[in-house]
Amino acid sequence: MRRSWIWGLLLCACRAAAPAKAPRASADFDPARLLAEAAALLRVPRTLGDPNRERGIAALRDRLEAMGATVHTQPFTGYDPDGGAPFALTNVYGVIRPKAPRQFVLATHFDIRPWAESDPDPRRHDQPIPGANDGTSGVAVLFALLPALRDSLDPGTGFTIALFDGEELGRPGHGGYCAGSMYFAEHVEEAPPSMARAEFGIVLDMVGDAELTIAREPNSSRHNPALVQRLWETAAALGERAFVDATYPHAITDDHVFLTRAGIPSVLLIDYDYDAWHTHADDLDRISGQSMATVARVVFETLTQ
Ligand SMILES: [Zn+2]
């Protein structure tokens, strides 16, 4: 069953490449630990408009610093595209080895949607979603990848964990999505210089669905076809069947579009066939540690093989 997706723009379909050579042994990404991470993150205030949000952003910052990252923040103001109400937003960047000659970006959005326009109960459309998959699973995976990559990559390679804010500050029919990555693309000079010279980016969004299915995304295949091919070849070699040999029928506008606009050709890993999307059902019982571990493994092996 495929839902109607507002983000869709273009059409495309193609088949996959052959499996790659077997990569070396995988890092250990523990599903139970990933699920516990997501549960802990759900207690960190990140919902757009939440008065305790500053505390939530500080917690993300502390966590990145505790893992050895140098943290930069990029505060800005976003506006509700339906009515113009202002929202104080902050992109958070954790940088590992900024002086290294080679750089890449791993990104996700950390903000939680304050509306639930797809919920079956119209009386609850103006209430925040839990956001376990949409806004949390990506952060949990990046928090697992950071130390694994920090310890496995050669010293000549550094990277930025970009936690974008305001991805959810959009309304169906009004646009406005991806406020954080759009702000980054328009103010690259405010971001860490090592991030600005990244060679590529990978964006994670909704990677925790217990029934995980990730297809190639058409914008990604235009931005960085070689990276898409490497990710899917790695998944095939690892036997990770959640990365299916298929392409979504619609291109998706997500943070990877604005990273690419900033000169960082980026791909999106997303399971958008998620029937709890933008509803109050997007809670912890709908995501699995195994799904998040799958995505962590594929990204890790692609970046380290
Ligand atoms: Zn969303």
Boltz pocket constraint, residues with backbone or C-beta under 6 A from the ligand:
constraints:
  - pocket:
      binder: B
      contacts: [[A, 113], [A, 134], [A, 168], [A, 278]]
      max_distance: 6.0
